[in-house]
Amino acid sequence: MSVTTAGLLQLAMVIIVLGALYVPLGDHMARVYDSERHLRGERLLYRIGHIDPRRQQTWVGYALAVLAFSLISFVFVYVLQRVQGGLPWSDGKSGVSPSMAFNTAISFVTNTNWQSYSPEVVMSNLTQMLGLAVQNFLSAAVGMAVAIAFIRGIVNRRGSGEIGNFWVDLVRGTVRILLPLSIMIAIVLLAQGAVQSWRTGFDFTTLDGRRAHSMLGPFASQEAIKELGTNGGGTLSVNSAHPFSNPTPLSNVVEILALLMIPVCLTRTYGRLVGDRRQGHTLLGVMAAIWAAMLTIVWIFESRTSGVASNAAGAMMEGKEQRFGIPASALWAVSTTGTSTGAVNSAHDSFSAAGGGALIWNMLLGEVAPGGVGAGLYGILVMAVITVFVGGLLVGRSPEFMGKKVGQHEITLAALYALVMPALVLTGTAISVILGSTKGFQGNSGDPGTSGSIHGFSEVLYAYASAANNNGSAFGGLTVTSDWFQTSLGLVMLLGRFLPIVFVLALAGRLAMQRARSREVAIGDRVVAAGRSVESRASAGGAGPATLTAVRPETSTAAVQSDASTLPTHGLLFGVLLLGTIVLVAGLTFFPAMALGPIAEAVL
């Protein structure tokens, strides 16, 4: 079997399994956040935390809860790293330096998992399990909670301004979604040969008689949640290219599925919660179009040959695992840069200029194809709000999104969200390039205009694009252990995570304060008043009526269809407009920077 055929079969397997999971997983997540029933264990947690699960929060309360929880998480992870040398399972590792502990704590709390260190050398197994793995669950649950809060802002029809309870959403996302799925994935990885051990390592004798030491740890369990939660931080330096974490081609496909399944299926959850599945299908179509285009570009350019080594190998095999090859490496790279995961099974710095540039571009599009857990959904929804505003003005229609008017305050918040990431990326890159010391940390440098200097610029651009988008992957040629990079990248990760969250929640609050218009709308074959719960026969299999009930008394999952005066937010036309808006915003913002780096390198 040829490498291309094997790659196409793996791609087909990913698509088929995602298609099979789309309805059941998407519907399950909708039920999790839509249910009024609390599990016994959840009630115990609420009592311990003195939380009233029936209490609803406005966007201000929700945002303060997110920030307070994240601050506590940051302090805990920072202190744990600093004192790890005196704790069990330290394996002789001392406490982490202040700047590195600062950077790492921010990285894992913000779901970035950027690693400026070698895990085998720096982090103990206890720090990995108690600190970093726990944040893999919690930071992912925070992203999903924010996405659900934004949806509640859309479906709130009474103008109460309430968008749910953060603590309830956090617990449910962790207990009912992330934990069960990660256990199942970890079992599959164990069956494939991934390592899961309480031991810190073992000694062995090499074939030439030398003594050596190999690290052991809870690799399978952390590999599962790092992919499922679109986290990315590994327990080994080579991340998911190591056979202890990713032993076989089948485990490689399973891990790709893990990092894609929740972001993809959340579009189904969105369609269910707003009462119109076409809305979710439109978002999924846009995500799929971007993902497919990027995969095609990277696959083609990595399959071409340039130079003696690549001609001998028949492809750009430098930095790639022989057992995965070009197709599986390209599939992983596009998926990880499009989902804010950051995990890698190949060295992105070794990709061709065009292939590596496409990976940078994939992040600079805002990581909405399909984006991180929760972050991808609320990111593309904000772009949909901007699309509605721009498209509505162009054709002379009222800017409305799902029955809610998009006025001055709403579009201002959406614009602020869209500007945060570009400001952080371009500012961080510009300052770092200007600093004279940066050149000494670049694995590639040289006189201006040379291939080395251009690739060095691409390394810096990739680093800040990854940090601002909470991705975590990197071009490995850049050494980021200096105080400048530790601090600046940490601040970029912090602002790149929480400023957009605040703007998203503020936008959700504005939408939730709008009352539903008193008009009748058509849903399926019935006509009902906007804002009421309804019955619809439009179930997926046509098997009888399905009752849509509200999450809270003041919300409704009844879909509010656009009338002749508004721009429809579903279908091919809106999908093309949304896709065009995403590409145009990124193109106008980042084309000059891309021209100085990957584009210039590709044409040399």
C-alpha positions as CSV (number, residue, x, y, z in Angstrom):
1,M,0.0,0.0,0.0
2,S,1.4,3.4,-1.0
3,V,1.8,6.2,1.6
4,T,-0.8,8.3,-0.2
5,T,-3.4,5.5,-0.1
6,A,-2.7,4.9,3.6
7,G,-3.1,8.6,4.2
8,L,-6.4,8.8,2.4
9,L,-7.7,5.8,4.3
10,Q,-6.7,7.5,7.6
11,L,-8.4,10.7,6.5
12,A,-11.5,8.8,5.5
13,M,-11.5,7.0,8.9
14,V,-11.3,10.4,10.7
15,I,-14.2,11.8,8.7
16,I,-16.4,8.7,9.1
17,V,-15.9,8.4,12.8
18,L,-16.5,12.2,13.3
19,G,-19.7,11.8,11.3
20,A,-20.8,8.9,13.4
21,L,-20.1,10.9,16.6
22,Y,-21.6,14.1,15.5
23,V,-25.3,13.5,16.5
24,P,-24.9,11.5,19.6
25,L,-22.0,13.5,21.2
26,G,-23.5,16.8,20.1
27,D,-26.9,15.9,21.5
28,H,-25.3,14.6,24.7
29,M,-23.5,17.8,25.3
30,A,-26.7,19.8,24.7
31,R,-28.5,17.6,27.3
32,V,-25.6,18.1,29.8
33,Y,-25.9,21.9,29.8
34,D,-29.7,21.9,29.2
35,S,-30.6,19.6,32.1
36,E,-32.0,20.8,35.5
37,R,-31.0,17.6,37.2
38,H,-27.8,17.5,39.3
39,L,-25.8,14.3,39.9
40,R,-25.2,13.2,43.5
41,G,-21.4,13.9,43.2
42,E,-22.1,17.3,41.7
43,R,-24.4,18.2,44.6
44,L,-21.6,17.3,47.0
45,L,-19.2,19.6,45.2
46,Y,-21.7,22.4,45.3
47,R,-22.1,21.9,49.1
48,I,-18.4,21.9,49.6
49,G,-18.0,25.1,47.6
50,H,-21.1,26.8,49.1
51,I,-22.6,27.1,45.6
52,D,-26.3,27.5,44.9
53,P,-26.7,25.7,41.5
54,R,-30.1,27.4,41.0
55,R,-28.6,30.9,41.1
56,Q,-28.2,32.5,37.7
57,Q,-25.5,35.0,36.9
58,T,-25.3,38.0,34.7
59,W,-22.3,38.4,32.4
60,V,-20.4,40.4,35.1
61,G,-20.9,37.7,37.7
62,Y,-20.0,35.0,35.2
63,A,-16.8,36.8,34.0
64,L,-15.7,37.4,37.6
65,A,-16.2,33.8,38.5
66,V,-14.1,32.7,35.4
67,L,-11.3,35.1,36.3
68,A,-11.3,34.3,40.0
69,F,-11.2,30.5,39.3
70,S,-8.4,31.0,36.8
71,L,-6.4,33.2,39.3
72,I,-6.6,30.5,42.0
73,S,-5.6,27.8,39.4
74,F,-2.6,29.9,38.4
75,V,-1.4,30.4,42.0
76,F,-1.8,26.7,42.7
77,V,0.2,25.5,39.6
78,Y,2.9,28.2,40.2
79,V,3.4,27.2,43.8
80,L,3.4,23.5,43.0
81,Q,6.2,23.9,40.5
82,R,8.3,26.0,42.8
83,V,8.2,23.4,45.7
84,Q,8.1,20.2,43.6
85,G,11.7,19.3,44.8
86,G,10.4,18.6,48.3
87,L,7.4,16.6,47.2
88,P,7.0,12.9,46.4
89,W,7.8,11.5,43.0
90,S,10.2,14.4,42.4
91,D,12.8,11.9,40.9
92,G,15.6,14.3,41.9
93,K,14.1,17.3,40.1
94,S,14.4,20.6,41.9
95,G,11.8,23.4,42.0
96,V,11.2,25.3,38.7
97,S,12.7,28.7,38.3
98,P,10.3,31.7,38.9
99,S,10.1,32.9,35.3
100,M,9.6,29.4,33.9
101,A,7.0,28.6,36.6
102,F,5.2,31.8,35.8
103,N,5.2,31.1,32.1
104,T,4.1,27.4,32.6
105,A,1.3,28.2,35.1
106,I,-0.2,30.8,32.7
107,S,0.2,28.4,29.8
108,F,-1.8,25.6,31.3
109,V,-4.4,27.8,33.0
110,T,-5.1,29.5,29.6
111,N,-5.4,26.1,27.8
112,T,-2.3,27.0,25.8
113,N,0.2,24.4,27.2
114,W,3.1,26.2,25.7
115,Q,6.3,24.5,27.0
116,S,9.5,26.4,27.3
117,Y,11.2,23.4,29.0
118,S,12.0,19.7,28.5
119,P,9.3,17.8,30.5
120,E,11.5,14.8,31.2
121,V,14.2,17.1,32.8
122,V,12.1,19.8,34.5
123,M,8.7,18.4,35.7
124,S,8.1,15.7,38.2
125,N,5.3,13.1,37.7
126,L,3.4,14.6,40.7
127,T,3.5,18.1,39.1
128,Q,2.4,16.6,35.8
129,M,-0.6,14.8,37.4
130,L,-1.7,17.1,40.2
131,G,-1.0,20.4,38.4
132,L,-0.8,20.2,34.7
133,A,-3.2,17.3,33.9
134,V,-5.8,18.8,36.3
135,Q,-5.6,22.1,34.3
136,N,-6.0,20.1,31.1
137,F,-9.5,19.2,32.3
138,L,-10.4,22.5,34.0
139,S,-9.2,25.0,31.3
140,A,-11.0,23.0,28.7
141,A,-14.2,23.0,30.8
142,V,-13.9,26.8,31.2
143,G,-13.8,27.2,27.4
144,M,-16.9,25.1,27.0
145,A,-18.7,27.0,29.8
146,V,-18.0,30.3,28.1
147,A,-19.4,29.0,24.7
148,I,-22.6,27.7,26.4
149,A,-23.0,31.1,28.2
150,F,-22.8,32.8,24.9
151,I,-25.5,30.5,23.5
152,R,-27.7,31.3,26.5
153,G,-27.3,35.0,25.7
154,I,-28.6,34.3,22.2
155,V,-31.6,32.2,23.4
156,N,-32.6,34.4,26.4
157,R,-35.9,35.9,25.3
158,R,-37.1,37.7,28.4
159,G,-34.3,40.3,28.7
160,S,-33.2,39.2,32.1
161,G,-29.5,39.4,31.2
162,E,-28.8,36.0,32.8
163,I,-26.5,33.6,31.1
164,G,-26.3,30.6,33.5
165,N,-24.1,29.6,36.4
166,F,-20.3,29.3,35.8
167,W,-19.7,26.8,38.6
168,V,-22.4,24.5,37.4
169,D,-21.2,24.6,33.8
170,L,-17.6,24.0,34.9
171,V,-18.5,21.0,37.0
172,R,-20.8,19.5,34.3
173,G,-18.3,19.9,31.5
174,T,-15.6,18.2,33.6
175,V,-17.7,15.4,35.1
176,R,-20.1,14.5,32.4
177,I,-18.1,15.2,29.2
178,L,-14.3,15.4,29.6
179,L,-13.7,12.8,32.3
180,P,-15.7,9.9,30.7
181,L,-14.4,10.5,27.2
182,S,-10.8,10.8,28.4
183,I,-11.0,7.5,30.3
184,M,-12.3,5.8,27.1
185,I,-9.6,7.3,25.0
186,A,-6.9,6.4,27.5
187,I,-8.0,2.8,27.5
188,V,-7.8,2.6,23.7
189,L,-4.2,4.1,23.9
190,L,-3.2,1.6,26.5
191,A,-4.5,-1.2,24.3
192,Q,-2.3,0.2,21.5
193,G,0.8,0.1,23.8
194,A,1.0,3.6,25.3
195,V,2.7,3.7,28.7
196,Q,0.9,4.3,32.0
197,S,3.0,4.0,35.1
198,W,3.4,5.3,38.6
199,R,7.2,4.7,38.3
200,T,9.4,7.7,37.4
201,G,11.8,5.7,35.2
202,F,14.0,2.6,34.8
203,D,17.6,1.9,34.0
204,F,18.7,-0.3,31.1
205,T,21.8,-1.4,29.3
206,T,22.3,-0.5,25.6
207,L,23.6,-2.8,22.9
208,D,27.1,-1.4,23.3
209,G,27.1,-2.0,27.0
210,R,26.4,1.5,28.3
211,R,24.0,2.2,31.1
212,A,21.1,4.5,30.3
213,H,17.9,5.8,32.0
214,S,14.4,6.1,30.5
215,M,11.6,8.1,32.0
216,L,8.2,6.6,32.8
217,G,5.0,8.2,33.8
218,P,1.2,8.5,33.3
219,F,1.6,9.1,29.6
220,A,-1.6,7.4,28.3
221,S,-4.0,9.3,30.6
222,Q,-2.4,12.7,30.0
223,E,-2.2,12.0,26.3
224,A,-6.0,11.4,26.2
225,I,-7.0,14.6,28.0
226,K,-4.4,16.8,26.3
227,E,-5.9,15.9,22.9
228,L,-9.5,15.8,24.0
229,G,-9.3,19.2,25.8
230,T,-7.3,20.7,22.9
231,N,-4.5,21.4,25.4
232,G,-1.4,20.0,23.8
233,G,1.2,20.0,26.6
234,G,3.1,16.7,26.7
235,T,5.0,14.7,29.3
236,L,7.8,14.1,26.8
237,S,10.0,16.5,24.8
238,V,8.9,15.1,21.4
239,N,5.3,15.3,22.5
240,S,3.0,13.0,20.5
241,A,5.8,11.7,18.3
242,H,7.1,9.6,21.2
243,P,6.1,5.9,21.0
244,F,5.4,5.9,24.8
245,S,2.5,8.3,24.1
246,N,1.6,7.5,20.5
247,P,2.9,4.0,19.6
248,T,1.0,3.1,16.4
249,P,-0.7,4.6,13.3
250,L,-4.0,3.6,14.8
251,S,-3.3,5.4,18.1
252,N,-2.3,8.4,15.9
253,V,-5.7,8.4,14.3
254,V,-7.4,8.0,17.6
255,E,-5.6,11.1,19.0
256,I,-6.5,13.1,15.9
257,L,-10.1,12.2,16.5
258,A,-9.8,13.1,20.1
259,L,-8.6,16.7,19.4
260,L,-11.3,17.2,16.8
261,M,-14.4,15.5,18.2
262,I,-15.6,18.1,20.8
263,P,-15.1,21.2,18.7
264,V,-16.8,19.6,15.7
265,C,-19.7,18.2,17.7
266,L,-20.3,21.5,19.6
267,T,-21.8,22.9,16.3
268,R,-24.5,20.3,16.7
269,T,-24.9,21.3,20.4
270,Y,-25.3,24.9,19.2
271,G,-28.0,24.0,16.7
272,R,-29.9,22.0,19.3
273,L,-29.8,24.7,22.0
274,V,-30.9,27.5,19.6
275,G,-33.6,25.2,18.2
276,D,-32.4,25.3,14.6
277,R,-30.0,22.7,13.5
278,R,-29.3,24.5,10.2
279,Q,-27.4,27.1,12.2
280,G,-25.0,24.5,13.5
281,H,-24.7,22.9,10.0
282,T,-23.7,26.2,8.5
283,L,-20.9,26.8,11.1
284,L,-19.7,23.2,10.5
285,G,-19.6,23.8,6.8
286,V,-17.4,26.9,7.2
287,M,-15.1,25.0,9.6
288,A,-14.8,22.1,7.2
289,A,-14.1,24.3,4.2
290,I,-11.1,26.0,6.0
291,W,-9.8,22.7,7.4
292,A,-10.0,20.9,4.1
293,A,-8.3,23.8,2.3
294,M,-5.4,24.0,4.8
295,L,-5.0,20.2,4.7
296,T,-4.8,20.2,1.0
297,I,-2.1,23.0,0.9
298,V,0.1,21.4,3.6
299,W,-0.2,17.9,2.2
300,I,0.7,19.0,-1.4
301,F,3.7,21.1,-0.3
302,E,5.1,18.5,2.1
303,S,4.8,15.8,-0.6
304,R,6.9,17.8,-3.0
305,T,10.7,17.5,-2.9
306,S,13.4,20.2,-2.7
307,G,17.0,19.4,-2.0
308,V,19.1,16.3,-1.9
309,A,17.7,14.9,1.3
310,S,14.1,15.3,0.4
311,N,14.7,13.9,-3.1
312,A,16.3,10.9,-1.6
313,A,13.4,10.4,0.8
314,G,10.8,11.1,-1.9
315,A,9.2,13.8,0.3
316,M,9.9,16.4,3.0
317,M,10.6,13.8,5.7
318,E,13.0,15.8,7.9
319,G,11.5,16.1,11.3
320,K,8.7,13.6,10.6
321,E,8.1,10.1,12.1
322,Q,8.7,7.3,9.5
323,R,5.8,5.3,11.0
324,F,3.4,8.2,10.2
325,G,4.8,9.7,7.0
326,I,3.7,12.9,5.2
327,P,-0.2,12.3,5.2
328,A,-0.6,11.6,8.9
329,S,1.9,14.4,9.8
330,A,0.0,16.9,7.6
331,L,-3.4,15.8,9.0
332,W,-2.2,16.2,12.5
333,A,-0.5,19.5,11.9
334,V,-3.5,21.1,10.3
335,S,-5.8,19.7,13.0
336,T,-3.6,20.8,15.9
337,T,-3.1,24.4,14.6
338,G,-6.8,24.7,13.8
339,T,-8.0,23.6,17.2
340,S,-5.6,25.4,19.6
341,T,-4.3,22.0,20.7
342,G,-0.6,22.5,20.1
343,A,0.3,18.8,20.4
344,V,2.6,17.7,17.6
345,N,3.6,14.4,16.0
346,S,6.2,16.0,13.8
347,A,8.6,19.0,14.0
348,H,6.7,22.0,12.5
349,D,10.0,23.9,12.1
350,S,11.0,21.2,9.6
351,F,8.0,21.7,7.3
352,S,8.6,23.4,4.0
353,A,8.3,27.2,3.8
354,A,4.8,27.0,2.3
355,G,3.7,24.2,4.5
356,G,4.9,25.9,7.7
357,G,3.4,29.2,6.5
358,A,0.1,27.5,6.1
359,L,0.3,26.3,9.7
360,I,0.9,29.8,10.9
361,W,-1.9,31.1,8.7
362,N,-4.2,28.4,10.2
363,M,-3.7,30.0,13.6
364,L,-3.9,33.5,12.4
365,L,-7.4,32.8,11.0
366,G,-8.4,32.8,14.7
367,E,-8.4,29.0,15.1
368,V,-12.0,28.5,14.2
369,A,-11.6,25.4,12.0
370,P,-12.9,23.9,14.2
371,G,-11.1,25.8,17.0
372,G,-10.4,24.9,20.6
373,V,-12.9,23.3,23.0
374,G,-15.5,26.0,23.4
375,A,-13.2,28.7,22.1
376,G,-13.7,27.7,18.5
377,L,-17.5,27.9,18.8
378,Y,-17.7,31.2,20.5
379,G,-14.9,32.5,18.2
380,I,-16.8,31.7,15.0
381,L,-20.1,33.0,16.5
382,V,-18.5,36.3,17.1
383,M,-17.3,36.4,13.5
384,A,-20.9,35.5,12.5
385,V,-22.1,38.6,14.4
386,I,-19.6,40.7,12.5
387,T,-20.7,39.1,9.3
388,V,-24.4,39.8,10.0
389,F,-23.6,43.5,10.7
390,V,-21.4,43.9,7.6
391,G,-23.7,41.9,5.3
392,G,-26.8,43.5,6.6
393,L,-25.5,47.0,6.0
394,L,-24.3,46.1,2.5
395,V,-27.7,44.9,1.4
396,G,-29.8,47.4,3.4
397,R,-31.2,44.9,5.9
398,S,-31.4,45.2,9.7
399,P,-28.3,43.7,11.4
400,E,-29.8,40.9,13.5
401,F,-28.4,37.7,14.8
402,M,-30.9,35.0,15.8
403,G,-33.6,37.6,16.4
404,K,-31.3,39.9,18.4
405,K,-30.4,43.3,17.1
406,V,-26.7,44.0,16.5
407,G,-26.3,47.6,17.4
408,Q,-23.5,49.9,18.4
409,H,-22.6,48.2,21.7
410,E,-22.8,44.7,20.2
411,I,-20.6,45.3,17.2
412,T,-18.1,47.2,19.4
413,L,-17.7,44.2,21.6
414,A,-17.4,41.9,18.6
415,A,-14.8,44.2,17.0
416,L,-12.8,44.4,20.3
417,Y,-12.8,40.6,20.4
418,A,-11.5,40.4,16.8
419,L,-8.7,43.0,17.5
420,V,-7.2,41.4,20.6
421,M,-5.3,38.6,18.9
422,P,-3.8,40.6,16.0
423,A,-2.7,43.4,18.4
424,L,-0.9,40.8,20.6
425,V,0.7,38.9,17.7
426,L,2.0,41.9,15.8
427,T,3.1,43.9,18.9
428,G,4.9,40.9,20.4
429,T,6.6,40.0,17.1
430,A,7.6,43.6,16.4
431,I,9.2,44.2,19.8
432,S,11.0,40.9,19.8
433,V,12.5,41.4,16.3
434,I,13.6,44.9,17.2
435,L,15.4,43.7,20.3
436,G,19.1,43.1,19.6
437,S,19.2,40.0,21.9
438,T,16.5,38.1,20.0
439,K,18.9,37.2,17.2
440,G,21.0,35.2,19.6
441,F,18.0,33.0,20.5
442,Q,17.1,32.1,16.9
443,G,18.3,28.8,15.5
444,N,18.1,30.5,12.1
445,S,19.5,34.0,11.5
446,G,21.7,35.9,9.1
447,D,21.9,39.0,7.1
448,P,18.6,40.7,6.3
449,G,17.0,39.2,3.2
450,T,18.7,35.9,3.5
451,S,16.8,32.6,3.9
452,G,18.1,32.2,7.5
453,S,16.9,35.6,8.7
454,I,13.5,35.2,7.0
455,H,13.0,31.9,8.7
456,G,14.1,33.4,12.0
457,F,11.4,36.0,11.6
458,S,8.9,33.2,10.9
459,E,9.9,31.5,14.1
460,V,9.2,34.6,16.2
461,L,5.9,35.2,14.3
462,Y,4.9,31.6,15.0
463,A,5.7,31.9,18.7
464,Y,3.4,34.9,19.2
465,A,0.7,33.6,17.0
466,S,0.7,30.4,19.0
467,A,0.7,32.2,22.3
468,A,-2.0,34.7,21.4
469,N,-4.3,32.0,20.0
470,N,-3.6,29.7,23.0
471,N,-2.2,27.0,20.8
472,G,1.1,26.0,22.3
473,S,3.0,24.6,19.3
474,A,6.2,26.2,18.1
475,F,8.9,26.3,15.5
476,G,11.6,24.6,17.5
477,G,14.4,26.7,16.2
478,L,13.6,29.6,18.6
479,T,14.9,29.3,22.2
480,V,12.4,30.9,24.5
481,T,14.0,30.4,27.9
482,S,15.2,34.0,28.3
483,D,13.3,36.2,30.8
484,W,12.0,38.3,27.9
485,F,10.3,35.5,26.1
486,Q,9.1,33.8,29.3
487,T,7.5,37.0,30.5
488,S,6.2,38.4,27.1
489,L,4.8,35.1,25.9
490,G,3.2,34.5,29.3
491,L,1.5,37.9,29.1
492,V,0.4,37.3,25.5
493,M,-1.1,34.0,26.5
494,L,-2.9,35.6,29.5
495,L,-4.4,38.5,27.5
496,G,-5.1,36.3,24.5
497,R,-7.2,34.0,26.6
498,F,-9.1,36.3,29.1
499,L,-9.7,39.5,27.2
500,P,-11.6,37.7,24.4
501,I,-13.5,35.7,27.1
502,V,-14.5,39.0,28.8
503,F,-15.7,40.5,25.5
504,V,-17.6,37.4,24.6
505,L,-19.4,37.3,28.0
506,A,-20.1,41.0,27.7
507,L,-21.6,40.4,24.3
508,A,-23.6,37.5,25.6
509,G,-24.9,39.8,28.4
510,R,-26.0,42.4,25.9
511,L,-27.9,39.9,23.8
512,A,-29.5,38.4,26.9
513,M,-30.8,41.8,27.9
514,Q,-32.7,42.1,24.7
515,R,-36.3,41.0,24.8
516,A,-37.8,38.9,22.1
517,R,-39.8,40.7,19.5
518,S,-43.6,40.0,19.6
519,R,-44.0,38.4,16.3
520,E,-44.8,34.9,15.0
521,V,-42.2,32.8,13.3
522,A,-42.3,29.5,11.4
523,I,-40.6,26.5,12.7
524,G,-41.0,23.3,10.7
525,D,-44.6,22.9,9.8
526,R,-45.9,25.1,12.7
527,V,-46.2,28.8,13.4
528,V,-45.5,29.8,17.0
529,A,-44.8,33.0,18.9
530,A,-41.1,33.8,19.4
531,G,-39.9,33.1,22.9
532,R,-42.1,30.0,23.6
533,S,-41.1,26.4,23.9
534,V,-42.4,24.4,20.9
535,E,-42.9,21.0,19.5
536,S,-41.4,20.1,16.2
537,R,-41.7,17.1,13.9
538,A,-38.3,17.9,12.3
539,S,-36.4,15.3,14.3
540,A,-33.3,13.9,12.6
541,G,-34.9,10.6,11.7
542,G,-38.4,11.7,11.4
543,A,-39.4,9.5,14.3
544,G,-42.3,11.4,15.8
545,P,-42.5,14.7,17.7
546,A,-39.6,16.1,19.7
547,T,-40.2,18.5,22.5
548,L,-37.9,21.4,22.9
549,T,-37.8,22.8,26.4
550,A,-36.1,25.7,28.0
551,V,-32.9,25.5,30.0
552,R,-34.3,28.2,32.4
553,P,-37.7,29.8,32.7
554,E,-36.4,32.9,31.0
555,T,-34.9,31.2,28.0
556,S,-36.2,29.2,25.2
557,T,-34.8,26.9,22.5
558,A,-37.4,28.0,20.1
559,A,-35.7,29.1,16.9
560,V,-36.2,32.7,15.9
561,Q,-36.2,32.7,12.1
562,S,-35.3,35.8,10.1
563,D,-38.0,37.6,8.3
564,A,-37.7,39.5,5.0
565,S,-36.0,42.5,6.8
566,T,-33.1,40.5,8.2
567,L,-30.2,38.5,6.8
568,P,-30.6,34.7,7.3
569,T,-27.9,33.2,9.4
570,H,-28.0,29.8,7.9
571,G,-27.5,28.3,4.5
572,L,-24.9,28.5,1.7
573,L,-25.1,32.3,1.2
574,F,-24.4,33.1,4.8
575,G,-21.8,30.4,5.0
576,V,-19.9,32.0,2.1
577,L,-20.2,35.4,3.7
578,L,-18.9,34.1,7.0
579,L,-16.0,32.3,5.3
580,G,-15.2,35.5,3.4
581,T,-15.2,37.6,6.5
582,I,-12.9,35.3,8.4
583,V,-10.4,35.1,5.5
584,L,-10.7,38.9,4.8
585,V,-10.1,39.9,8.4
586,A,-7.0,37.7,8.7
587,G,-5.8,38.7,5.2
588,L,-5.9,42.4,5.7
589,T,-4.4,42.1,9.1
590,F,-1.6,39.6,8.7
591,F,-0.6,39.7,5.0
592,P,2.3,42.1,5.5
593,A,3.8,40.0,8.3
594,M,3.3,36.8,6.3
595,A,5.0,38.4,3.3
596,L,8.0,39.2,5.5
597,G,8.3,35.6,6.7
598,P,6.8,32.4,5.2
599,I,5.8,33.9,1.8
600,A,9.2,35.5,1.2
601,E,10.9,32.3,2.3
602,A,8.7,30.2,-0.1
603,V,9.5,32.3,-3.2
604,L,13.3,32.4,-2.6
